[in-house]
Structure formats: structure tokens, C-alpha cells
Amino acid sequence: MHTVGDAARIGPMRAREWGERAHNRRLDGVNERALVKQLLGRPDGAVSVSGWVETVRDQKKVQFIVLRDESGAVQLVNPATRELPEGEAPTAEASAALALTETISHLTQGTFLTVHGELKHDERVKLGGVEVKITTLDVAAPALPENPIAVDSGLDKRMDWRFLDLRQERNNLIFRVQTTLEHAMRTYWIERDYIEVHSPKLMASASESNAELFALEYFDTTAYLAQSPQFYKQMAQSAGFGKIFEIGDVYRADPSFTSRHATEFTSVDAEISWIDSHEDVARMQEELLAFAIAAVKEKHGDDIERLFGLTVEVPSLPFPRIPLAEALEIVAARGHEILRADGDLDPEGERQISAHVKEALGHDFVYITDYPAHIRAFYHMRDEETGLTKSYDLLYKGVEITTGAQREHRVDVLIEQAKEKGLDPAGLEFYFDFFRYGVPPHGGFGMGLARLLMLLLGESSIREVTYLFRGPTRLQP
Amino acid sequence: MHTVGDAARIGPMRAREWGERAHNRRLDGVNERALVKQLLGRPDGAVSVSGWVETVRDQKKVQFIVLRDESGAVQLVNPATRELPEGEAPTAEASAALALTETISHLTQGTFLTVHGELKHDERVKLGGVEVKITTLDVAAPALPENPIAVDSGLDKRMDWRFLDLRQERNNLIFRVQTTLEHAMRTYWIERDYIEVHSPKLMASASESNAELFALEYFDTTAYLAQSPQFYKQMAQSAGFGKIFEIGDVYRADPSFTSRHATEFTSVDAEISWIDSHEDVARMQEELLAFAIAAVKEKHGDDIERLFGLTVEVPSLPFPRIPLAEALEIVAARGHEILRADGDLDPEGERQISAHVKEALGHDFVYITDYPAHIRAFYHMRDEETGLTKSYDLLYKGVEITTGAQREHRVDVLIEQAKEKGLDPAGLEFYFDFFRYGVPPHGGFGMGLARLLMLLLGESSIREVTYLFRGPTRLQP
């Protein structure tokens, strides 16, 4: 023990030494562990791999483990030692070999472990052309023997055990694709001097509509969860930020159970100043998407082909544009009768117009434009001649993934439009203030990340591509 | 008008033409507008700039406007035309000149406008060495004449009018720095094969503690807002994701009003598998921070020097480490008596130990390690010999910005530790399940983005560096 005086003097010296000692160790994914995908490129010899047990083949003379980690799967092999030599004192080596064989015989699927062993390249090994002969095996955490789900379990069951479901290689790939997609989008924006914002999700009033709003007790008042970053994206325009983006969670108290809806989802939003019309927004978005999808194709195209059986198609620019009125005619001509009365496309109508565009132009995307004001938000700018909004929906493979628009920035017109929609202007005063002290013409879009990912990978539900889905009856795990 | 048959045939043709026409226009920030920072590099001649009015000097013979955009400020000039020539019919040109002068005389601060004019390089112009002689001026949205805040307004008043406060060049810079900082961190991780996740913020139970928890009605049940992504970061380890990160909002119903607390804040989180101890986490985090701060220095170092009067210092590696017990002795030796009874550092203690490290080692960061179990979360792993947790706090310039730890992955030990903390294991069953089907040793950290940014820029409160702060009495704008 040292005195207080010693501590004051010695403290930082020891601190530095410790730090240096720590740093002399190798930081390689994180320690001396090799990732499975690195094995093929390594020479034969000593190696350490960590992962979880996918299968065990416990044959009489030899044992095989397929071990998976986040990068792939590899075969581990152990010549079984079933009994000690009779009639002589067992060597430590023989006892260890017996114990190792026993351990492997009792391994359960899903157990996480580290193996030190000898790497050997062997073309006959179908799984990756290498195998590891086990020297020692350390179990980090054994798995309960009964795996509650199988690959063919229903979606709801798989969601109950999402952490096991995500161990599938294809599910792991989904989130690698998402990572690449997001990073590419952010890179596109940041290279063009966009500012990233994190707008608050706790609000004093609704951000989009009074329906589908989650409310919570907030000290002495009530707060609401943001349904979109809409108002605060626009605030950035008034703040002179010029061009901004946000990727963050938003909330909808939406009781529907479709494959495209969730109560909490990640929204990809951008908003830009000094536009001439929504067309400037659409042009930015199509460049962004082509850039991001190209990045996904480059990094994961082969894996997607292998695991999802589809070829990622980088969309050509520009995306086709069709005014809504024309889209409705085309859909009618294809024999689909739209039953909704508001004059908007219904989900089947969206599929039909996308099918038409795919057949006629070979394109997966289509902008539907020129929506009438009565089916758009109050803050969409309207064309002075036609009265139609300066807005679009973007459909991808038959599903709407985005609404974009130029915003009405003239505060008197904006207030009138809010009143016309039956909104109480009093609750929106804080928002109208953004326009009263000067604001540039501006517009932007919001896009559901999960919808984009679902369609890109040909999945049937956003639940498949959401890390942990939230719906009306789904709050766990 | 064309028939339905025509529409079906013509639709996509027109769509393609429209798209191509649209694409022939230039996409340059977004339209033909020049950013102020580009002016110095452009030749004299016709130019268009857009921004907001910072000041107007309305002299008898000449008018000056300082126009600011997201990239800088430029002087606009107009030779005043105060009256039409007497005794002759005014030319259209003379009338326009008179009208322009009138318009400028009535411009209010904050008005957003576009000017077409003639760029002229002139070294005598202090503001950037260029000026623009106005040809035409189009007001996008006039500002109300009374600016409700001034640069020296109090923080609370400025937060009431945050969108105006953010027009200050230094505030704009804060969010450019944040953008660079985040992008650098994400890039560091993505280059090392980390997966980005978006964990749900709606939960069926508390993520950290039952105190400071926001609750909301969720259809037929109650949901809680996540206080951290802790459990779901760990779930990714059980899912075999290996290395993950998340930058997202979290919520604390914390009634305190300090400069370091908020009810909603952006948390920077990472979690990695197959670590040997918390030291692996600390080593990753210090590399990450050095990388990200270096990126900020490179991109914004000069602007930070100019607007914040400080030099960004890229920290050397490794950061110093001091065990808590030793830190307490050092602080005591410096004459600070810690009044809290739990044996942790208090805020002044954190300042003292950081001051000590700065004086002795010239370092802004210090890891405080080896915390006793009673002041750490139940999921921190404990050293089997000492009983101390395998965890750290990271202090930066005297303020705690991070807690990091190796997690207890042995489910029986974990459950015991939860019980010991008085938690009801029943509410944590979904979390314990993550460990029952196999899990690797793992650890990670959580870091408050605003705290990091505040300290990096030498600001006094996270409110200054948060886009829209949320506190017990602050839900608007």
C-alpha cells in the first residue's frame, strides 16, 4: 500500500504504463481470434476461431462441428477418443483427449465456444476448403438443448425468438446490407455538405396528424411521440442549414397489421432549401437511391444472389414520372377498379402501375406526381394554375416507399391550408413561427428504411428486415 | 385529352421524356445558385446568390446588404436611386431602380431572398474580398421586423427561438462538426465490419432502471421508452452479429436541470463479442475517438479556432487509466473532499482527477476503472478475485461521457446479480433468454453525443450543442 502522497505522484505514471501495456496487445477483430472468412487466406498452422455450434456430427471414430461466426462457417474436426487404454495408467494427454471427445458429444446447437487448433487447407472439404483440427475447446456459454425455432418456423414464432432467428446467415446479411445502404446514403449527402440532425421525438403537439398519436405523461404535462421529423426538418431550413438529413425512429399508433406497417420504424428524411419545385427533391432522391443501391450491389451483390436468389438491379436515371391522373387511367386500362373514393391509388393500384412501368420501361421505380390537395398534407405547396400539389409518391416494385414535396413557405397560405384541413392553428403556432422570420423555398422527402430494404431483398414483410419489429401486439423481446 | 388506351400506351413514353428533360437541368447545390463560399473562386460576372439578410446599411447614395447563407456571408451593393428624374417620363429602367432601392430600404433582418447580380473581386471588401452588385432581388419570405432574440440573449430565450439562434455561424458550425464526428465514427466502425442496428425504443419493461422511466399507453398495455439500447445491443451478441453500433435517441424521465442532463438525447453505442475484458472495449473506444476528433480537426479545425477560440487537440493513444480507488486518493490529496457516500467520484471529483491527469500527462481523457459492484449496473461482469467490476468511466475534460464494461454473460450469475440489486427477475426474462441459448463473452459502451460535442467545442451546456433540447420544462419548439 502506498500513502496518499505516493498515489498522487505514482497514479498517472502507473496509468501510462498500464495503457501502454494494454496497447501492445493486438487489436484484431478484437483479439487474436481469426474470423472464418479469413481462414482460406491464412497458412496452415495454429489458429483460433470463435463462434457458435451450427451442427455436430458425432461419429464413432471422428467428430465434426460446423462452427459459424458473423463471417461464415467452418468445419472443425476431432478424432474421437472413446476410451482410455486398458491396463495402464492413463496419460494426461489421453485423459484430455477423452474429455474433449465427451465435451463434443454433449455440445448443443447454439453453444458459443472458442477452439484453438490446426488449420489445414483441403480442397475436399466442401465448406470453404479448409478445416480446423481441434486442440482445445472452451465453451463460453452452453445453449439449452431445445432450439425453440427452426428455419421453417412461422414469422411470429421467429419474432418471439428473434435473437436466434437472426443467427441465420441470410438474416445477418440483411443487416449488413442495411448498414451499407445507410452509410452510402449518408456519404452521398455528406459529400454534398448536408448537415445531419437529430430532431426530438418528444413533442408538445402532433407532427403529422392527431390520429395515430402516442401520448405520454411528461412531468406536469403531456408529450407526444413524433410521427415524423417533418416540422423540425423544416425548422432547419428556417435556421439556414440549407441541406439536411436525418435517419431516426418515428412512431405511429397505427392499429393495422399489414406487411408494410409498424408502430415504430426508422425513417430516412432529407430537406433542402432553394428548390424550384418538388422536382429538385425527386432528382436528389433518385441519385441518392441509385448511389446507395450500387454500393449494396458492389459489396453484397454475390451474397444476395446466393442467399436471396435475386440480382440487385441498380436503377437507371432518371426514374420515370407519371402524373396521378394518368396513372389512374393506366391502372383502369389494365382492368383494376380502384374502390377507394378519394382518388388515390390503392395498394393493388400501386402494384399495377409499377407492373406497367416495369413492362414498358424495365424500371423498378416510378414517381407518381401531381396529387390533388385533398389527399395531401396541409403543408404541401400547391401549383397556382392547377391547384395540384407539388408533390410525389415514389413506388418501388409496387409499394410506396416515399412521399416528397415542395413545402408551402408562405405563412399566410400555410395557415389557410391548415384551417382547410380542419386543424387547429393554435396548436401549430410554434411551427408557423418558423416561417414568420424568413424562410427559403424548400422541400424534402421521408422514406421508410425497412420498406426500401424489404423490396431491395425481395422480402414479403418489413418484419423480416426490422431488427426488432414493433406492432400493436408486439412489444417483446 | 387522350383515351384510356392512349394513356396506357403514351404514359410511360411521356414519363421517360419528362424524366430526361428534368435531368438535363443542372443539379448544383441544388440549382444554379452559387454558395457564398464559392464566390471567391468564381470569375467576375453574372451570379446568383440566395440567403438571408444579416444587416442592411441604407446610406443615401449606396445601399449595402450583408447576405448570409449556410456557407458564409457576402456583401451586396446597390447604388441608391432615391427619385425619378424630374420633368420627363420615367424609363422602365429608372422605375425598376427606384423600386429596388425602396425594397432594400424596407428589408428586415432575417428576410430570405435571392439576388441576381454581378460578382466583382475587390480586395478592399473586408468580407471575403468580393461583392455582388445587385441586378434583381426576389424576396422568398420577409421576416417580421422585430427579431425576438439577440446574440447576447440568455440561453432559455435563445432556446425559445432556436431556429433563429441556429442562424449564427458558430451554431451552424456546431452541427457541421457533429455531422463530421458521427460520420467519422460510423466510418471507423464500418471499415472494421461492424453492423449498424436500430433497436426499438418502445419496450415492455425498463432497459436500465425503474426510475426515470417514461410510460405510455400502448393499445391494451403499457410501453416504456428505452433509457438505453443496452439489452438490445447485447441481443445482437447472442444473435452472432459480432460487432455492432447504434447512434439513436434514448429517454430519461430525469427531473434534473444540470448542464449535462436531458430527457431525450442521442446515445452513441457499441457492443463487441469475444473480448477478454473491458480493456478491449476501452481500446476500441479510444481509437474511435482519436480517429473522429482527427477528422473534425482536419475538416473544421480552422473554423473552430476562429469561432470558438480553441484548438482541437487530437488525443494521443493510449488514454491514461486510473483505478477508482487510486483516483479517490489523488482527488483527496488535491484537497477535495467527496461528500457522496457511495464511494464514487462526484462532479467536482471528476474535474479534479481530470485536472490532475492534464497537469501530469497533458491528456484530456482518462479512463477510471475498477468500480466496485455496488455502484454499477447488475449486468457488469465482476472480477473473480477482487469482486470489482470489469468496467470503466471515460472522463473528457472533467466530465463523464461514457460508461463501458464487459457484460456478465453467464446467465445464472447474471440473474443472481439482478436479484442482488433488488430487480424483479420476472420482468427480465426476455433479456435472460438472450443468454440461455448461447452467447459469446462481450462488452461495450454508451456515450452521450452532446456531452462529447460540448467538451470538444468548450461549450458550457449540452443545450448549446443539441439541435432542440428536451428537459423537464422544455418540450417546445
Boltz contact constraints between the chains, C-beta under 6 A:
constraints:
  - contact:
      token1: [A, 4]
      token2: [B, 329]
      max_distance: 6.0
  - contact:
      token1: [A, 4]
      token2: [B, 333]
      max_distance: 6.0
  - contact:
      token1: [A, 7]
      token2: [B, 326]
      max_distance: 6.0
  - contact:
      token1: [A, 7]
      token2: [B, 329]
      max_distance: 6.0
  - contact:
      token1: [A, 7]
      token2: [B, 330]
      max_distance: 6.0
  - contact:
      token1: [A, 8]
      token2: [B, 330]
      max_distance: 6.0
  - contact:
      token1: [A, 8]
      token2: [B, 333]
      max_distance: 6.0
  - contact:
      token1: [A, 11]
      token2: [B, 322]
      max_distance: 6.0
  - contact:
      token1: [A, 11]
      token2: [B, 326]
      max_distance: 6.0
  - contact:
      token1: [A, 11]
      token2: [B, 330]
      max_distance: 6.0
  - contact:
      token1: [A, 12]
      token2: [B, 360]
      max_distance: 6.0
  - contact:
      token1: [A, 12]
      token2: [B, 361]
      max_distance: 6.0
  - contact:
      token1: [A, 15]
      token2: [B, 320]
      max_distance: 6.0
  - contact:
      token1: [A, 15]
      token2: [B, 321]
      max_distance: 6.0
  - contact:
      token1: [A, 15]
      token2: [B, 322]
      max_distance: 6.0
  - contact:
      token1: [A, 16]
      token2: [B, 320]
      max_distance: 6.0
  - contact:
      token1: [A, 18]
      token2: [B, 321]
      max_distance: 6.0
  - contact:
      token1: [A, 19]
      token2: [B, 318]
      max_distance: 6.0
  - contact:
      token1: [A, 19]
      token2: [B, 320]
      max_distance: 6.0
  - contact:
      token1: [A, 19]
      token2: [B, 321]
      max_distance: 6.0
  - contact:
      token1: [A, 22]
      token2: [B, 279]
      max_distance: 6.0
  - contact:
      token1: [A, 23]
      token2: [B, 318]
      max_distance: 6.0
  - contact:
      token1: [A, 27]
      token2: [B, 283]
      max_distance: 6.0
  - contact:
      token1: [A, 30]
      token2: [B, 272]
      max_distance: 6.0
  - contact:
      token1: [A, 30]
      token2: [B, 275]
      max_distance: 6.0
  - contact:
      token1: [A, 30]
      token2: [B, 280]
      max_distance: 6.0
  - contact:
      token1: [A, 31]
      token2: [B, 276]
      max_distance: 6.0
  - contact:
      token1: [A, 33]
      token2: [B, 274]
      max_distance: 6.0
  - contact:
      token1: [A, 50]
      token2: [B, 274]
      max_distance: 6.0
  - contact:
      token1: [A, 52]
      token2: [B, 240]
      max_distance: 6.0
  - contact:
      token1: [A, 52]
      token2: [B, 438]
      max_distance: 6.0
  - contact:
      token1: [A, 70]
      token2: [B, 240]
      max_distance: 6.0
  - contact:
      token1: [A, 70]
      token2: [B, 241]
      max_distance: 6.0
  - contact:
      token1: [A, 70]
      token2: [B, 242]
      max_distance: 6.0
  - contact:
      token1: [A, 110]
      token2: [B, 437]
      max_distance: 6.0
  - contact:
      token1: [A, 110]
      token2: [B, 438]
      max_distance: 6.0
  - contact:
      token1: [A, 111]
      token2: [B, 438]
      max_distance: 6.0
  - contact:
      token1: [A, 112]
      token2: [B, 438]
      max_distance: 6.0
  - contact:
      token1: [A, 112]
      token2: [B, 439]
      max_distance: 6.0
  - contact:
      token1: [A, 112]
      token2: [B, 440]
      max_distance: 6.0
  - contact:
      token1: [A, 140]
      token2: [B, 440]
      max_distance: 6.0
  - contact:
      token1: [A, 140]
      token2: [B, 441]
      max_distance: 6.0
  - contact:
      token1: [A, 141]
      token2: [B, 409]
      max_distance: 6.0
  - contact:
      token1: [A, 141]
      token2: [B, 438]
      max_distance: 6.0
  - contact:
      token1: [A, 141]
      token2: [B, 439]
      max_distance: 6.0
  - contact:
      token1: [A, 143]
      token2: [B, 437]
      max_distance: 6.0
  - contact:
      token1: [A, 143]
      token2: [B, 438]
      max_distance: 6.0
  - contact:
      token1: [A, 144]
      token2: [B, 436]
      max_distance: 6.0
  - contact:
      token1: [A, 144]
      token2: [B, 437]
      max_distance: 6.0
  - contact:
      token1: [A, 163]
      token2: [B, 235]
      max_distance: 6.0
  - contact:
      token1: [A, 163]
      token2: [B, 238]
      max_distance: 6.0
  - contact:
      token1: [A, 163]
      token2: [B, 239]
      max_distance: 6.0
  - contact:
      token1: [A, 163]
      token2: [B, 434]
      max_distance: 6.0
  - contact:
      token1: [A, 164]
      token2: [B, 437]
      max_distance: 6.0
  - contact:
      token1: [A, 166]
      token2: [B, 239]
      max_distance: 6.0
  - contact:
      token1: [A, 167]
      token2: [B, 239]
      max_distance: 6.0
  - contact:
      token1: [A, 167]
      token2: [B, 240]
      max_distance: 6.0
  - contact:
      token1: [A, 175]
      token2: [B, 195]
      max_distance: 6.0
  - contact:
      token1: [A, 176]
      token2: [B, 195]
      max_distance: 6.0
  - contact:
      token1: [A, 179]
      token2: [B, 195]
      max_distance: 6.0
  - contact:
      token1: [A, 179]
      token2: [B, 196]
      max_distance: 6.0
  - contact:
      token1: [A, 183]
      token2: [B, 190]
      max_distance: 6.0
  - contact:
      token1: [A, 190]
      token2: [B, 183]
      max_distance: 6.0
  - contact:
      token1: [A, 195]
      token2: [B, 175]
      max_distance: 6.0
  - contact:
      token1: [A, 195]
      token2: [B, 179]
      max_distance: 6.0
  - contact:
      token1: [A, 196]
      token2: [B, 179]
      max_distance: 6.0
  - contact:
      token1: [A, 197]
      token2: [B, 467]
      max_distance: 6.0
  - contact:
      token1: [A, 198]
      token2: [B, 266]
      max_distance: 6.0
  - contact:
      token1: [A, 200]
      token2: [B, 264]
      max_distance: 6.0
  - contact:
      token1: [A, 200]
      token2: [B, 468]
      max_distance: 6.0
  - contact:
      token1: [A, 200]
      token2: [B, 470]
      max_distance: 6.0
  - contact:
      token1: [A, 201]
      token2: [B, 249]
      max_distance: 6.0
  - contact:
      token1: [A, 202]
      token2: [B, 264]
      max_distance: 6.0
  - contact:
      token1: [A, 202]
      token2: [B, 470]
      max_distance: 6.0
  - contact:
      token1: [A, 204]
      token2: [B, 475]
      max_distance: 6.0
  - contact:
      token1: [A, 204]
      token2: [B, 476]
      max_distance: 6.0
  - contact:
      token1: [A, 214]
      token2: [B, 216]
      max_distance: 6.0
  - contact:
      token1: [A, 216]
      token2: [B, 214]
      max_distance: 6.0
  - contact:
      token1: [A, 216]
      token2: [B, 216]
      max_distance: 6.0
  - contact:
      token1: [A, 219]
      token2: [B, 472]
      max_distance: 6.0
  - contact:
      token1: [A, 223]
      token2: [B, 475]
      max_distance: 6.0
  - contact:
      token1: [A, 235]
      token2: [B, 163]
      max_distance: 6.0
  - contact:
      token1: [A, 238]
      token2: [B, 163]
      max_distance: 6.0
  - contact:
      token1: [A, 239]
      token2: [B, 163]
      max_distance: 6.0
  - contact:
      token1: [A, 239]
      token2: [B, 166]
      max_distance: 6.0
  - contact:
      token1: [A, 239]
      token2: [B, 167]
      max_distance: 6.0
  - contact:
      token1: [A, 240]
      token2: [B, 52]
      max_distance: 6.0
  - contact:
      token1: [A, 240]
      token2: [B, 70]
      max_distance: 6.0
  - contact:
      token1: [A, 240]
      token2: [B, 167]
      max_distance: 6.0
  - contact:
      token1: [A, 241]
      token2: [B, 70]
      max_distance: 6.0
  - contact:
      token1: [A, 242]
      token2: [B, 70]
      max_distance: 6.0
  - contact:
      token1: [A, 249]
      token2: [B, 201]
      max_distance: 6.0
  - contact:
      token1: [A, 264]
      token2: [B, 200]
      max_distance: 6.0
  - contact:
      token1: [A, 264]
      token2: [B, 202]
      max_distance: 6.0
  - contact:
      token1: [A, 266]
      token2: [B, 198]
      max_distance: 6.0
  - contact:
      token1: [A, 272]
      token2: [B, 30]
      max_distance: 6.0
  - contact:
      token1: [A, 274]
      token2: [B, 33]
      max_distance: 6.0
  - contact:
      token1: [A, 274]
      token2: [B, 50]
      max_distance: 6.0
  - contact:
      token1: [A, 275]
      token2: [B, 30]
      max_distance: 6.0
  - contact:
      token1: [A, 276]
      token2: [B, 31]
      max_distance: 6.0
  - contact:
      token1: [A, 279]
      token2: [B, 22]
      max_distance: 6.0
  - contact:
      token1: [A, 280]
      token2: [B, 30]
      max_distance: 6.0
  - contact:
      token1: [A, 283]
      token2: [B, 27]
      max_distance: 6.0
  - contact:
      token1: [A, 318]
      token2: [B, 19]
      max_distance: 6.0
  - contact:
      token1: [A, 318]
      token2: [B, 22]
      max_distance: 6.0
  - contact:
      token1: [A, 318]
      token2: [B, 23]
      max_distance: 6.0
  - contact:
      token1: [A, 320]
      token2: [B, 15]
      max_distance: 6.0
  - contact:
      token1: [A, 320]
      token2: [B, 16]
      max_distance: 6.0
  - contact:
      token1: [A, 320]
      token2: [B, 19]
      max_distance: 6.0
  - contact:
      token1: [A, 321]
      token2: [B, 15]
      max_distance: 6.0
  - contact:
      token1: [A, 321]
      token2: [B, 18]
      max_distance: 6.0
  - contact:
      token1: [A, 321]
      token2: [B, 19]
      max_distance: 6.0
  - contact:
      token1: [A, 322]
      token2: [B, 11]
      max_distance: 6.0
  - contact:
      token1: [A, 322]
      token2: [B, 15]
      max_distance: 6.0
  - contact:
      token1: [A, 326]
      token2: [B, 7]
      max_distance: 6.0
  - contact:
      token1: [A, 326]
      token2: [B, 11]
      max_distance: 6.0
  - contact:
      token1: [A, 329]
      token2: [B, 4]
      max_distance: 6.0
  - contact:
      token1: [A, 329]
      token2: [B, 7]
      max_distance: 6.0
  - contact:
      token1: [A, 330]
      token2: [B, 7]
      max_distance: 6.0
  - contact:
      token1: [A, 330]
      token2: [B, 8]
      max_distance: 6.0
  - contact:
      token1: [A, 330]
      token2: [B, 11]
      max_distance: 6.0
  - contact:
      token1: [A, 333]
      token2: [B, 4]
      max_distance: 6.0
  - contact:
      token1: [A, 333]
      token2: [B, 8]
      max_distance: 6.0
  - contact:
      token1: [A, 360]
      token2: [B, 12]
      max_distance: 6.0
  - contact:
      token1: [A, 361]
      token2: [B, 12]
      max_distance: 6.0
  - contact:
      token1: [A, 409]
      token2: [B, 141]
      max_distance: 6.0
  - contact:
      token1: [A, 430]
      token2: [B, 476]
      max_distance: 6.0
  - contact:
      token1: [A, 430]
      token2: [B, 477]
      max_distance: 6.0
  - contact:
      token1: [A, 434]
      token2: [B, 163]
      max_distance: 6.0
  - contact:
      token1: [A, 436]
      token2: [B, 144]
      max_distance: 6.0
  - contact:
      token1: [A, 437]
      token2: [B, 110]
      max_distance: 6.0
  - contact:
      token1: [A, 437]
      token2: [B, 143]
      max_distance: 6.0
  - contact:
      token1: [A, 437]
      token2: [B, 144]
      max_distance: 6.0
  - contact:
      token1: [A, 437]
      token2: [B, 164]
      max_distance: 6.0
  - contact:
      token1: [A, 438]
      token2: [B, 52]
      max_distance: 6.0
  - contact:
      token1: [A, 438]
      token2: [B, 110]
      max_distance: 6.0
  - contact:
      token1: [A, 438]
      token2: [B, 111]
      max_distance: 6.0
  - contact:
      token1: [A, 438]
      token2: [B, 112]
      max_distance: 6.0
  - contact:
      token1: [A, 438]
      token2: [B, 141]
      max_distance: 6.0
  - contact:
      token1: [A, 438]
      token2: [B, 143]
      max_distance: 6.0
  - contact:
      token1: [A, 439]
      token2: [B, 112]
      max_distance: 6.0
  - contact:
      token1: [A, 439]
      token2: [B, 141]
      max_distance: 6.0
  - contact:
      token1: [A, 440]
      token2: [B, 112]
      max_distance: 6.0
  - contact:
      token1: [A, 440]
      token2: [B, 140]
      max_distance: 6.0
  - contact:
      token1: [A, 441]
      token2: [B, 140]
      max_distance: 6.0
  - contact:
      token1: [A, 467]
      token2: [B, 197]
      max_distance: 6.0
  - contact:
      token1: [A, 467]
      token2: [B, 198]
      max_distance: 6.0
  - contact:
      token1: [A, 468]
      token2: [B, 200]
      max_distance: 6.0
  - contact:
      token1: [A, 470]
      token2: [B, 200]
      max_distance: 6.0
  - contact:
      token1: [A, 470]
      token2: [B, 202]
      max_distance: 6.0
  - contact:
      token1: [A, 472]
      token2: [B, 219]
      max_distance: 6.0
  - contact:
      token1: [A, 475]
      token2: [B, 204]
      max_distance: 6.0
  - contact:
      token1: [A, 475]
      token2: [B, 223]
      max_distance: 6.0
  - contact:
      token1: [A, 476]
      token2: [B, 204]
      max_distance: 6.0
  - contact:
      token1: [A, 476]
      token2: [B, 430]
      max_distance: 6.0
  - contact:
      token1: [A, 477]
      token2: [B, 430]
      max_distance: 6.0
